[in-house]
Amino acid sequence: MSDAAPLSAFERWLSIWVALCIAAGLALGTLFPEAFGYLARLEYGSVNFVVAVLIWFMVYPMMVAVDFSAVARIHERPKGLIVTLVVNWLIKPFSMAALGVLFFHHVFADMIAPEDASQYIAGMILLGAAPCTAMVFVWSQLVRGDAAYTLVQVSVNDVVMVVAFAPIVALLLGLTDLAVPWETLLLSVGLYVVIPLAAGAATRAALTRGLRTMAEREAAVARFTGAVKPLSVLGLLATVTLLFGFQGDVILAQPALIAIIALPLLIQSYGVFAIAYAAALAWRIPHKVAAPCALIGTSNFFELAVAVAIGLFGLNSGAALVTVVGVLVEVPVMLSLVALANRTRRWFPAEETPLRRARVGEA
């Protein structure tokens, strides 16, 4: 049984607050389009700086909790990382492409023009080939994930993405001259991982300076992260409000099309989570690693997907629309999966036997 702290009352009702923020975003985006348009233009390389600041608020508490001594020992517990890599790079891009073909070339073929269907499939492929970089820290925090292990999972994913994103997308789209927007990729990693990680490490060092025992250091960190955690949730709610405010006109103008696009994305999200979560359960991976492991593959690096879609197909293309819909469905889906993961915590072991110790015992 995990010794994780129970969810706060606010967190237990987080889905309600998110629903209210979605409604508020749609309403505010309709009432004040100029203001939201101005905020949307505060970006570089398809990375919006207002959203970036809000994401800092979201991920900072978990970055403070990262224990770098634990990071150095993660090679002794490789199972979670293996599941993450297999699901993200050997399953997710191809299942997303298959679902796109199934729904847009077959299930909804009578409702969608063939050229539009191809665009929608392209957008799904771009989402499928871009696993999450930033928001996964938020989801990991909500399931009481292992902060150090989550950092390693995200970091390894980012390294793989640098070399694998373009070839996988090119293979699935049949393109030979795919241009990866490196500025978006590198800027996002820097903004969403490196900067908050550096801030978290500096804060942790300041909090633990002069404390002699591990118990004292962990208690000091726990008190601080507990105090700043509300900023994380508020950052999430503000981000939801902004995203739906930015795209409110698209949603309200084409609700049926949005629903059609959302359906295969929903199936993909829940399906990928089920595969990763079941694999982690079968392999007896602890919940604090298993839950973030499954959530990483479910969530998407939407900044990268949006940037590539716009660069390849244009701002008003069907591919770009799919990546935007992916952003909009992600938060409600991820919150439902966070709730599921928290309810099933008892299914998993509390700890994983380190590989080195297991081998010694077997000898």
C-alpha positions as CSV (number, residue, x, y, z in Angstrom):
1,M,0.0,0.0,0.0
2,S,1.3,3.4,-0.9
3,D,1.9,6.0,1.7
4,A,1.0,8.8,-0.6
5,A,-0.9,11.7,1.0
6,P,-4.6,11.8,0.1
7,L,-5.9,14.2,-2.4
8,S,-7.0,17.6,-1.1
9,A,-10.7,18.5,-1.3
10,F,-9.8,20.9,-4.1
11,E,-8.0,18.2,-6.1
12,R,-10.9,15.8,-5.7
13,W,-13.2,18.3,-7.4
14,L,-10.6,19.3,-10.0
15,S,-12.7,18.0,-12.9
16,I,-15.5,20.4,-11.9
17,W,-13.1,23.4,-11.8
18,V,-11.7,22.4,-15.2
19,A,-15.2,22.2,-16.6
20,L,-16.0,25.7,-15.3
21,C,-12.7,27.0,-16.7
22,I,-13.5,25.5,-20.1
23,A,-16.9,27.3,-20.1
24,A,-15.2,30.5,-18.9
25,G,-12.6,30.3,-21.6
26,L,-15.2,29.8,-24.3
27,A,-17.3,32.7,-23.0
28,L,-14.3,35.1,-22.5
29,G,-12.8,34.2,-25.8
30,T,-16.2,35.1,-27.5
31,L,-16.7,38.3,-25.5
32,F,-13.1,39.6,-25.6
33,P,-11.6,38.2,-28.8
34,E,-9.1,41.1,-29.2
35,A,-7.6,40.5,-25.7
36,F,-7.2,36.8,-26.3
37,G,-5.8,37.5,-29.8
38,Y,-3.2,39.7,-28.2
39,L,-2.2,37.0,-25.7
40,A,-2.1,34.4,-28.5
41,R,0.4,36.5,-30.4
42,L,2.9,36.6,-27.5
43,E,4.8,33.6,-28.9
44,Y,7.9,32.5,-30.6
45,G,8.4,29.3,-32.5
46,S,4.7,28.4,-31.8
47,V,5.5,28.5,-28.0
48,N,3.2,30.9,-26.2
49,F,5.0,32.7,-23.5
50,V,1.9,33.3,-21.3
51,V,1.2,29.6,-21.4
52,A,4.9,28.9,-20.6
53,V,4.8,31.0,-17.5
54,L,1.6,29.2,-16.3
55,I,3.3,25.9,-17.0
56,W,6.2,27.0,-14.8
57,F,3.8,27.5,-12.0
58,M,2.5,24.0,-12.7
59,V,5.8,22.1,-12.8
60,Y,7.9,24.1,-10.3
61,P,6.6,22.3,-7.1
62,M,7.5,18.9,-8.6
63,M,10.9,20.1,-9.8
64,V,11.7,21.1,-6.2
65,A,10.8,17.5,-5.1
66,V,13.4,16.0,-7.6
67,D,16.1,14.3,-5.6
68,F,19.2,14.1,-7.8
69,S,20.7,11.3,-5.8
70,A,17.6,9.2,-6.7
71,V,18.1,10.1,-10.4
72,A,21.5,8.5,-10.3
73,R,20.0,5.2,-9.1
74,I,17.2,4.9,-11.6
75,H,19.3,2.5,-13.8
76,E,18.7,-0.1,-11.1
77,R,14.9,0.2,-11.8
78,P,14.6,0.3,-15.6
79,K,11.2,-1.3,-16.0
80,G,9.2,2.0,-16.1
81,L,11.5,3.6,-18.5
82,I,11.3,0.5,-20.8
83,V,7.5,0.6,-20.8
84,T,7.6,4.4,-21.6
85,L,9.9,4.0,-24.5
86,V,8.1,1.0,-26.0
87,V,4.7,2.6,-25.8
88,N,5.8,6.1,-26.9
89,W,7.9,5.1,-29.9
90,L,6.9,1.6,-31.0
91,I,3.1,1.7,-30.4
92,K,1.7,5.2,-30.1
93,P,2.6,6.8,-33.4
94,F,1.4,3.8,-35.4
95,S,-1.8,3.2,-33.5
96,M,-2.6,6.9,-34.0
97,A,-2.0,6.6,-37.7
98,A,-4.1,3.5,-37.9
99,L,-7.0,5.1,-36.1
100,G,-6.8,8.1,-38.3
101,V,-7.1,6.0,-41.4
102,L,-9.9,3.9,-39.9
103,F,-12.1,6.8,-38.9
104,F,-11.4,9.4,-41.6
105,H,-11.1,7.1,-44.6
106,H,-13.7,4.6,-43.6
107,V,-16.0,5.4,-40.6
108,F,-16.6,9.0,-41.5
109,A,-15.8,8.7,-45.2
110,D,-19.3,9.9,-46.2
111,M,-19.1,13.0,-44.1
112,I,-15.6,14.2,-44.9
113,A,-14.0,15.1,-48.3
114,P,-11.0,12.9,-49.1
115,E,-8.5,15.7,-49.1
116,D,-9.8,16.8,-45.7
117,A,-9.5,13.3,-44.4
118,S,-5.9,13.1,-45.4
119,Q,-5.2,16.4,-43.6
120,Y,-6.9,15.1,-40.4
121,I,-4.8,11.9,-40.5
122,A,-1.7,13.9,-40.9
123,G,-2.6,15.9,-37.8
124,M,-3.2,12.7,-35.8
125,I,0.2,11.4,-36.9
126,L,1.9,14.6,-35.7
127,L,0.2,14.3,-32.3
128,G,1.1,10.6,-32.0
129,A,4.8,11.1,-32.7
130,A,5.2,13.8,-30.1
131,P,4.9,12.5,-26.5
132,C,4.4,15.0,-23.7
133,T,7.3,17.1,-22.3
134,A,5.8,19.6,-19.8
135,M,2.3,18.7,-18.7
136,V,3.3,15.2,-17.6
137,F,5.0,16.8,-14.6
138,V,1.6,18.1,-13.6
139,W,-0.1,14.7,-14.1
140,S,2.7,13.0,-12.2
141,Q,2.3,15.3,-9.3
142,L,-1.5,14.7,-9.2
143,V,-0.9,10.9,-8.9
144,R,1.9,11.3,-6.4
145,G,4.5,10.1,-8.9
146,D,8.2,9.7,-8.3
147,A,9.6,13.1,-9.2
148,A,13.1,11.9,-10.0
149,Y,11.9,9.0,-12.2
150,T,9.4,11.3,-14.1
151,L,12.3,13.7,-14.8
152,V,14.4,10.8,-16.3
153,Q,11.4,9.5,-18.3
154,V,10.8,12.9,-19.8
155,S,14.4,13.6,-20.4
156,V,15.0,10.3,-22.2
157,N,11.9,10.9,-24.3
158,D,13.2,14.3,-25.3
159,V,16.5,12.8,-26.4
160,V,14.7,10.2,-28.5
161,M,12.4,12.7,-29.9
162,V,15.3,14.7,-31.3
163,V,16.4,11.8,-33.5
164,A,13.1,9.9,-34.0
165,F,10.4,12.4,-34.5
166,A,11.2,13.4,-38.1
167,P,11.8,9.8,-39.4
168,I,8.6,8.5,-37.8
169,V,6.5,11.3,-39.1
170,A,8.2,11.1,-42.5
171,L,7.5,7.4,-42.7
172,L,3.9,7.7,-41.7
173,L,3.1,10.7,-43.9
174,G,5.2,9.4,-46.8
175,L,7.3,12.6,-46.8
176,T,11.0,12.7,-47.6
177,D,11.7,16.4,-46.9
178,L,10.1,16.9,-43.5
179,A,11.5,19.9,-41.7
180,V,11.5,19.6,-37.9
181,P,11.0,23.0,-36.3
182,W,14.1,22.8,-34.1
183,E,13.5,26.2,-32.5
184,T,10.1,25.0,-31.2
185,L,11.5,21.7,-30.0
186,L,14.6,23.1,-28.3
187,L,12.8,26.2,-26.9
188,S,10.0,24.0,-25.4
189,V,12.5,21.7,-23.7
190,G,14.4,24.7,-22.4
191,L,11.3,26.5,-21.1
192,Y,9.4,23.6,-19.8
193,V,12.1,21.3,-18.4
194,V,15.5,23.1,-18.1
195,I,14.4,26.4,-16.5
196,P,12.0,25.0,-14.0
197,L,14.4,22.2,-13.1
198,A,17.2,24.7,-12.5
199,A,14.8,26.8,-10.3
200,G,13.7,23.7,-8.4
201,A,17.2,22.5,-7.8
202,A,18.3,25.9,-6.5
203,T,15.2,26.0,-4.2
204,R,15.9,22.5,-2.9
205,A,19.5,23.4,-2.2
206,A,18.4,26.5,-0.3
207,L,15.8,24.6,1.7
208,T,18.1,21.8,2.7
209,R,21.3,23.9,3.4
210,G,22.6,23.2,6.9
211,L,20.2,20.3,7.5
212,R,22.2,17.2,8.5
213,T,19.7,14.3,8.2
214,M,17.8,13.0,5.3
215,A,14.6,13.2,7.3
216,E,15.1,16.9,8.1
217,R,15.8,17.7,4.4
218,E,12.8,15.8,3.1
219,A,10.6,17.4,5.7
220,A,11.7,20.9,4.7
221,V,11.1,20.1,1.0
222,A,7.7,18.7,1.8
223,R,6.6,21.7,3.8
224,F,7.6,24.0,1.0
225,T,6.1,22.0,-1.9
226,G,2.9,21.7,0.2
227,A,2.8,25.5,0.5
228,V,3.3,26.2,-3.2
229,K,1.2,23.4,-4.6
230,P,-1.9,25.6,-5.0
231,L,0.1,27.6,-7.5
232,S,0.4,24.4,-9.6
233,V,-3.4,23.8,-9.7
234,L,-4.2,27.5,-10.3
235,G,-1.7,27.4,-13.2
236,L,-3.5,24.4,-14.7
237,L,-6.9,26.1,-14.5
238,A,-5.6,29.3,-16.0
239,T,-4.0,27.4,-18.8
240,V,-7.3,25.6,-19.6
241,T,-9.1,28.9,-19.6
242,L,-6.5,30.4,-22.0
243,L,-6.5,27.5,-24.4
244,F,-10.2,27.4,-24.8
245,G,-10.3,31.1,-25.0
246,F,-7.8,31.0,-27.9
247,Q,-9.8,28.4,-29.8
248,G,-13.4,29.3,-28.8
249,D,-14.4,30.6,-32.2
250,V,-13.2,27.3,-33.9
251,I,-15.1,25.2,-31.4
252,L,-18.3,27.1,-31.5
253,A,-18.2,27.4,-35.3
254,Q,-17.7,23.7,-36.0
255,P,-18.9,21.7,-33.0
256,A,-19.8,18.6,-35.1
257,L,-16.5,18.5,-36.8
258,I,-14.7,19.0,-33.5
259,A,-16.6,16.0,-32.1
260,I,-15.7,13.8,-35.2
261,I,-12.0,14.6,-34.8
262,A,-12.1,14.2,-31.0
263,L,-13.5,10.6,-31.2
264,P,-10.4,8.8,-32.5
265,L,-8.2,11.0,-30.3
266,L,-10.2,9.8,-27.3
267,I,-9.9,6.2,-28.3
268,Q,-6.2,6.6,-28.8
269,S,-5.7,8.3,-25.4
270,Y,-7.6,5.7,-23.4
271,G,-6.2,2.8,-25.4
272,V,-2.5,3.9,-25.0
273,F,-3.0,4.5,-21.3
274,A,-4.6,1.0,-20.9
275,I,-1.7,-0.6,-22.7
276,A,1.0,1.1,-20.7
277,Y,-0.9,0.8,-17.4
278,A,-1.6,-2.9,-17.9
279,A,2.1,-3.6,-18.9
280,A,3.2,-1.8,-15.7
281,L,0.8,-3.8,-13.6
282,A,1.9,-7.1,-15.1
283,W,5.5,-6.2,-14.6
284,R,4.8,-5.2,-10.9
285,I,6.1,-1.6,-11.4
286,P,5.3,0.6,-8.3
287,H,2.4,3.0,-8.8
288,K,4.5,6.1,-8.3
289,V,6.4,5.0,-11.5
290,A,3.6,3.1,-13.3
291,A,1.1,6.0,-13.3
292,P,3.4,8.7,-14.8
293,C,4.7,6.0,-17.2
294,A,1.2,5.5,-18.6
295,L,0.3,9.2,-18.5
296,I,3.4,10.2,-20.5
297,G,2.3,8.2,-23.5
298,T,-1.2,9.4,-23.3
299,S,-0.4,13.1,-23.2
300,N,1.0,14.9,-26.2
301,F,3.7,17.6,-26.9
302,F,1.1,19.8,-28.5
303,E,3.4,22.8,-29.2
304,L,5.6,20.7,-31.4
305,A,2.7,19.1,-33.2
306,V,1.0,22.4,-33.8
307,A,4.2,24.0,-35.1
308,V,4.9,21.2,-37.5
309,A,1.3,21.1,-38.7
310,I,1.3,24.8,-39.5
311,G,4.8,24.6,-41.1
312,L,3.8,21.7,-43.4
313,F,0.2,22.3,-44.1
314,G,-0.6,25.9,-43.2
315,L,-2.4,27.7,-40.3
316,N,-5.9,27.0,-41.6
317,S,-5.3,23.4,-42.6
318,G,-7.1,20.3,-41.3
319,A,-3.9,19.0,-39.8
320,A,-3.5,22.1,-37.7
321,L,-7.1,21.9,-36.6
322,V,-6.6,18.3,-35.4
323,T,-3.6,19.3,-33.3
324,V,-5.7,22.1,-31.8
325,V,-8.5,19.6,-31.0
326,G,-5.8,17.4,-29.4
327,V,-4.9,20.2,-27.1
328,L,-8.6,20.8,-26.1
329,V,-9.4,17.1,-25.4
330,E,-6.2,16.4,-23.5
331,V,-6.9,18.1,-20.2
332,P,-10.3,16.5,-19.5
333,V,-9.0,13.1,-20.7
334,M,-5.9,13.3,-18.5
335,L,-7.9,14.3,-15.5
336,S,-10.1,11.3,-15.9
337,L,-7.0,9.1,-16.1
338,V,-5.4,10.7,-13.1
339,A,-8.6,9.9,-11.2
340,L,-8.5,6.3,-12.4
341,A,-4.8,6.0,-11.5
342,N,-5.5,7.3,-8.0
343,R,-8.4,4.9,-7.5
344,T,-6.3,1.9,-8.6
345,R,-3.2,2.7,-6.6
346,R,-3.7,-0.4,-4.3
347,W,-3.3,-2.7,-7.4
348,F,0.4,-1.9,-7.5
349,P,3.4,-2.7,-5.2
350,A,4.7,0.1,-3.1
351,E,8.3,-0.4,-4.1
352,E,10.3,-2.1,-6.9
353,T,13.2,-4.3,-6.0
354,P,16.3,-2.6,-7.5
355,L,17.9,-4.6,-10.3
356,R,21.2,-4.9,-8.6
357,R,19.7,-6.2,-5.4
358,A,17.5,-8.7,-7.3
359,R,20.6,-10.1,-9.0
360,V,22.5,-10.4,-5.8
361,G,19.6,-12.3,-4.3
362,E,19.4,-14.6,-7.3
363,A,23.1,-15.5,-7.1
